[in-house]
Amino acid sequence: MARTTTFKYTVTVVSSGGNKYAIDGNTQQYVVLFPGCTYEFNQDDSSNSGHPLRFSETDNGSHGG
């Protein structure tokens, strides 16, 4: 039987040389995702207003494309 794992992250937007996402308080380039796991990104913080969180398979994102 497969074991299901859920990862929960709190997302905020911080001003650090421009607006950047902070995951659990840490500004970082990426989050490692594992197949078969569930991920929850909590964007309840007001700093997320106007900053939709999007995922891309394109290197460096698609930037409006």
Rosetta blueprint (number, residue, H / E / L):
1 M L
2 A L
3 R L
4 T L
5 T L
6 T E
7 F E
8 K E
9 Y E
10 T E
11 V E
12 T E
13 V E
14 V E
15 S E
16 S L
17 G L
18 G L
19 N E
20 K E
21 Y E
22 A E
23 I E
24 D L
25 G L
26 N E
27 T E
28 Q L
29 Q L
30 Y L
31 V L
32 V L
33 L L
34 F L
35 P L
36 G L
37 C L
38 T E
39 Y E
40 E E
41 F E
42 N E
43 Q L
44 D L
45 D L
46 S H
47 S H
48 N H
49 S L
50 G L
51 H L
52 P L
53 L L
54 R L
55 F L
56 S L
57 E L
58 T L
59 D L
60 N L
61 G L
62 S L
63 H L
64 G L
65 G L
